[in-house]
Amino acid sequence: MHHDANALESTVDALMDDLCADLKRLAAIPSIAFPGFSPEPVLQARDLVVALLRDAGVTDIRELNLPDTAPVITATLPPPTPDAPTVLLYAHYDVQPPGDEHLWDSPPFEPTDIEGGIRARGIADDKANVMVHIGALRAFGGRPPVGLKIVIEGQEEYGSAFDDYPPTDPDLFACDAMIIADTGSIRPGTPTLTTALRGAAEVFVEARTLGAAVHSGEYGGAAPDALLVLVKALATLHDVHGDVAVEGLRREPWSGTDLTDDEFRELAGVRRDTPLIGSGGLGERLWSGPAITVIGLDAPPVDHAASAVVPRARAKLNLRVHPRQDPKEAQAALVRHLRSLRPFGIPLTVTPGDTGPGYEAAIGGPAYRAARTALRRAWGAGPVHAASGGSIPLVNGLAKAAPGAEILLFGAEDNLCNLHGPNERVLLSELRAALLAEAVFFAEYAATHRAGAAT
C-alpha cells in the first residue's frame, strides 16, 4: 500500500485537535436554511467551508446556484495519475433548527465540550462529516492518492432543487465511487455501512358526510359522523399485531444487522409499559418492510369540543416502503385500499401526495471491498450493514447521474447522537474513526484500483 495505514493513523491523531477547533467554529454558525431564518449565517457557513477547503489544498472551488436554494459548493482535485479512481465526497453545511432551546443543556450554537464529545446543533448532522472530508484532505497534505469531486450543499435539511439536479449535469458528478457522509454507526463503536434507504409517499384521506355540524343529541345515531367514518377506515391499515395490512406493499426479512429491542426502545423513547408494534425482526419493520403513520388529523380539538356530529374529517398518512419498491406503486396500493373501503357505506376522498424513491446499494464491488478494509482498520471491528428508515432523496439523483459508481454511506454520526433533537452531540471517537476510515479508504481504493487496472 502506497500510504501505510499505521502512518495514516498517527497523521490523523495529530490532526484531531485542529480539526475539532475548526468543527467548533463551523458549528457555532446557525446555518439554518429554513424559511423564516436569516440567510446570512448560511452564507457565513459556506464561506468558512470554502476557506477550509482552500487551506486544505483545493484550488478548483466553484459554486452552484439553483433557484431558491442555498449555494452548493463543488470542488475538484484531479486524479494524481491517469489510472487513479475518482471519488465523490458529499456532505451538507446547513443544520436543523434547534427546536425548544429550554430542552438543551447548553445553548445550541455554543459548541460545548462534553465527556468524549462536543454538543451543538448540527455538530453530528452534518458538520462533523464536512470536517471528515476536510480532515482526509489534510491527512494527505491536499494530495490524496485518488481524484476527488467534492459536493457540499447548504439546504439538505429543508430540501431544495438540488435533489433533482445531478442527472441534469452528469459530468459534474461522474466518479467511480461516492462517500455520502450524512450517516454513521448503528451504535457507537460499531462501524456501519448503510446499504439501503426506505422510500416514502404521502396520502391524504377525507370523509365528508354533512353540510355542517349538527346536534349530537338530536341527530347522533343516524347522522353519519365523519370522524367515526375516517377512524374506521384508518383502523383497517394494520392487523391485530400492528403489521401493515395493505395488499401490494413489499416486505421481506432484513439480512443485515438489527437493533436490539432495548436499543430501539431507548432510541425511540418508548415508554416502559408500552409494547412495540408489529411482528418479525426490527430490521424488516424499520427497513425492509412498509410502515404507515398517521402524521396529521383534522378533527375538532378536544378542549373546545361541541356536542355535535362532525361533518368533515381528514388525515395525512406517511407511507415508508421497501428500498426496491417503486414508491408510486406502493402509494397506489394504499390509495386503492382506502378507496375500496365504504365505512358505514360512505366513500372516502383519497388524494395521493409526494413520493420519494428508496435506495439499495450494490455491495460487491472494489470500493465496497476497500471500504470494509478501511472501516475495520479505523474502528477495530468488522463493519456491519444497516439501513435507514429515513430517505435521502439526493442519493437517487446521484445514482442516476453516475450509474456506474459505487455508493458508500458511512460517517461520524451514531444512533445516539440526537440528530434533529435537543442536545445533539458528536463523539470524538466516532469522528476520529470516520476520518481514519476515509483516509485509509483513499489509499486502499487507489492501490486495489491500480492492481485491478494492471491485470
N, C-alpha and C positions, 0 to 999 in steps of 0.2 A: 504494500500500500504506500502511495506516494507520501501521504501525511499520516504519520504514526498516531494511532488512537491515544496512546499514553501522552504524547507531546500535546495533542489537542486538549486532552483533559487538563493538563497543567495550564495551558493557554487560557482555557475557559475559566478556570478558577481565578486566574489573575485578572480576568476582565470583570468579574462579578460586582465588585464594589462600584466601579464607574457605571456599569450597566444599571444597577439599582438606583443610583443617584439620578441618572437620566430618566429612568422609568418614573421616579417620583416627580420629576419636572413635568413629564408628559401627563401624568395622572392628576396633577394639580390644576390642569386646564379643563374647565367644564364644557367639553366639546360635545354638546347635545344637539343633534341635528333634527330636532322635532319642531314642528310649528309652535310659535309662541315663546321660543327660547332665542336668545341673542345669537345671530350667526357669527359674531366676532370671535368667540372662543374656538369655534370650529376651524376658522381660518388660522387662528393662532396655533392650534394643534398641527394643522397642515404645515405651517412654516417650520415648526420645530422638527417634524418628521423629515422634511426636506433637508434641513440643516444637518440632522443626524446622519442621513444617507450620504450627504456630501462629505461630511467628516469621515465617514467610513470608507471613502474612496470611490463613490459612484459619481461619475461626471455627467452621464446622459440621463438627466431627470426631466420629465415632462409632466404636463397636467392635462387631464381630460375633463372638459366641462360639458355636461349634458343638461338639458332643461330641468329646472327645479331640483337640482342635485348638487350636493357639496362636491368640491373638486376631488377627482380621483388622481392620486399620484401614480405615475407609471415611470419606471426606470429600467435601464438595460445595461447589463455587463456582457460584452461579447465573450463567447467561449474562448478559453486560453489556447486551445488547439482546435483545428477543424473537426477532429473526431470526438471532441468532448460533448457530452449531452447538455441540453439546456433545461433548467429547472425554473418554473414559475413560482414565486413566493407571494402568497396572498395574506392580507390581514386588514383590519379597519381601525381608523383612529377616532371614530365617534363612539359615544357611550350612551347607555340608557339614562333617562332622568333618574335622580336619586330616590324618588318616592318620598315617603314621610321621613323627614330628617330627624324627627324625635326618636325614630327606631334605630338610629345609628349611634354607636358608642363613641364616635369621633366625627367631625364634620366630613361629609363625603368627598369634598375636594381638597382636604388637607391630608395628604398621604401620611399614614401613621404606622410606625413600626409596631408589630405585634409579635408574639412568640413564633419564631420560624417563618415570619412573612411580613407582608405590608397590606394595610387596609385602605381602600379608597374606591369610589365608584369608577368602574371601567378598568380597574388595575388588572383584573384577570381577563375580562371580556371587553376589549381585546388588546389592551395596551402592552401587557406582558408579552403577547405574541408578536406585536410590532417590534418589541425590543429583542425578541429571539432572532428575528431576521437580521436586525442591525448587529446584534452580537455575533451572529455567524459570519457576517462580512468582516467584522473586526478580528475574528479568530484567524482569518486568512489574510489580514492586512489589506483587505479590499481586493484581493486577487484569488478568489476561490478556484478550485480545480474544475468547476462547471460554469457554463454560461448561465446568466440569471436574467429573468424578467421579473420585475417587482411591481406588484399592484396593491396599493394601499388606499382603500376607499374611505369616504367620510360620511356616509349616510346609510350604513348597513342596518342599523337598529330600526330606523323608521321605514326603510325601503325606498327605492328610487329607480329611475330609468336605467341605472347601470345593470340591474339584474338581467335585463334582456339584451344588453348591448354587445357582449362578447361575440356572438355568432355573426354580427354585422361587420366585425373588423377582425377576422380570424388571424391575420398576420401579427397583430399586436400581441396575441395570446398563444401563438404557436410555440410548442415546447415538447419535451419528451416526458416530463413528469411535473406535477404540481404539488406543492405543500400548502394546503388550505389550513392556516393556523388560526382557527376560530373554534377550537375544541380542546380536549385534554383527556386526563386519565379518569377511568371509571371509578377509581378511588385513589387517594394519594399513594404514590409508590408503585402503582401497577401501570406499566406503560401500555397505552391503548391506541390501537388504530381503529378509527371509526369508519366502518366499511359500508354502512347503509344509513339512509335517512328516510323517514316516512314522508309520503306525500300528504297534501291537505286539500280539503274542499269545504265550502260553506253552503248551507241550505237554509232558506227561510220557510217557515210553515205558519199558516194563519188560519184561524177559524172565525167566520163572521156568521152570526145567527139571527140578530135582531137589528131593527133600525136604531134603537137606542136602549140604554139600560132600563129595566122595568122592575117594579117592586117584587122582592123575592117571596113575600108572603102571599100577595095576590096571584102571582104568575109562576112562581117556582114549583117544579114538579111536572110541568108540561112545556113551559117556555124553555127552549134549549140554551143551556149555559155554555157560552163559547169556551170558557176556561176549562170546564169539565171535558168538552169535546177534544180540546187540544191536549190536555193531560192524558186522556185515554189513548190518544194517538202516540204520544211520546213514550208511554209505558210499554208499547209494543216493540220498541227498538232494542230491548235487551231481554234475555231469558231470565229464568229464576236465579241463575248463578251470577248474573251481571255480565254475561258474554253477549256481544253484539249479535242480534237475531235478524239481520237483514240479509236476504238472499243476494249472492253475487259479489260479496266482499271477500277478498282473498286473505287467508290466514294459514300460516304454516309454522311448525316448530322453529325456534331460533337455535342455531347450532353453535354460536359463539359463546362468550362468557356472559353469565347473568349476574344481575344484582341479587343479593340475598333479600328475603322478605324484611329482615330487620334494617338493612341498609336503606331499602326503599322507604320503609316507614319513617326513618329519620329524615331522609331527603325530602319526602313529601309532607312531613309534619302530620302524619295520620294519627288521630287520637288513639290512645292505648286500647280502648274498649271497642274500637271500630274495625271490622274485618276489611281486608282488601276486596275489591270486586273482581269478578271474572274467575276463570279456572285455567289450568295449564301453566306452563312456565311464565315467569315475569317477562322474559325476552319476547315471547310471542304476543303477550298482552300489550307490551310497550313499543315493540319494534317491528315484528313481522306479522302483525295482525292489525285489524281495524280498531278504532276507538271512536265513539260518538259522545260528545259532550254538549249539554245544553248550556251555551255560553251567555244567552240573554233571553229574558222573558218579559214581554209587555203584558201586564195584568194590573188590576187595581192594587195599590200598595196597602198593606195590612193596617197601617196606622190611620189611614183616612178612609177605611172601607165603609161603603154604604150597604144597607140591606137591599141588594139589587142583583138581578140576574145579569151576568156580564154579556154584552153584545159582541165583543171582539177580543181575541187574544192572539198573540203572535210570539213565536220563538225563533231564535237564531241557533242553528246547530253547527258545530265544528266537527268535521269528519277527518280522521287521520287514517291513511291507508298504507298497505304493504308497499315496500320500496319499489317493487316492479309492477304494481298495478297502475294503470292509467287513471289519474285522479278524476278525469271527466267520466270515465266508465263507472268508477266507484260512486261518484256523485249521482250519476243517472240511476244506479241501483237504489240509492237511498230515496231519490225523488220518486221512483216507481213504487217503492214500498209505501211511502206516505200517501201518494195519490190513489193507491188501491184501497186505502182504508176508508171506511164510512162510519166513523164513531157515531152511534145512535142514528145511523142513516144519513149523516151530514158530511158532504165532501169538504176537503181542505184545499186551500190555495197554497201550492208549493212552488217556490221560486229558487232556482239554482243561483249561487253567488260565485265568488272567485275560486279558482283552483291553483294548486302549485304542485309540480311533479316531485316524486321521491327520487332516490338515487341509490344504486348499488354498485360498489366498486368491483372491478376485475382485479383479483389479488394474486395472480400467478406470475406476474412479470418481473423483470430485473429491478425496477425501482422498489417494488414491494419486498423483494429479497434483500436489497441493500438497506431498506428501512427497518426490516426486522432485526438485521445485524446491528444497526445503529441504535435502535431503541433498547435492545438487550444490553448493549455496551453502556448506554447512558444511565439506565435505571437499575442495571444489575439483575434484571429478571426478564424472562421471556415475555414478549408483548402479547396481549390478548386482543381479540376482535370484539368490538361492541358496536352498537348502533345508537342513533339518536332519534327520539320521537319527534324532535323539532325539525323544521325544514330549513335548508339553506338554499333558497331559490337560485342564487348565483352559481352554485356548483353545477347545476344543469346547464346554465348558459355557457360556463367554461368548458364543460364536457362536449357541448355541441361545437364550440369554437375550435377545440383541439381534440378531435375524436380519437386520435391515437394515443393521447397522453395518459399515463397512469396518474390517478388522483389519490394523494395521501392526505388523510385528515388526522393530525395529532397536534399537541401543543401543551401550553403551560397551565391551562385551567385544570380543575379537577371537580368531581361531582359535588364536593362540599364547599366550593368557593363562593356560594351565594350570588352567582351572577344574576343580575336583574333584581336582586333582593337587597335588604339592608345589610350593612357590614360586609360587603363584598371584599374578598381578600385573595392574594396570591401567595403560595408557599414558595420560599426561595429554593427549596429542594426540587420542586417541580420546574421552576424557571430555569435552574441550572441544568436539569436533566433534558429539558426540551431544547435548550441551546446546544448542549453537547451532542444530542441526537441529530440535530440539523447539521452541525459541523461534520460529524462522523459520516452522516449520510452523503454529504457532498463528496467526501474523499472516497468512500466505498463505492458510490454510484459511478463516479468518474473512472475508478480503477476497473470495475466489472464491465462497464460500458466499453472501455478500451479493449479489454480482454475479449469481449463479445465481438467487437468490430474486427479484431485481428483473426478470429477463427473463420 
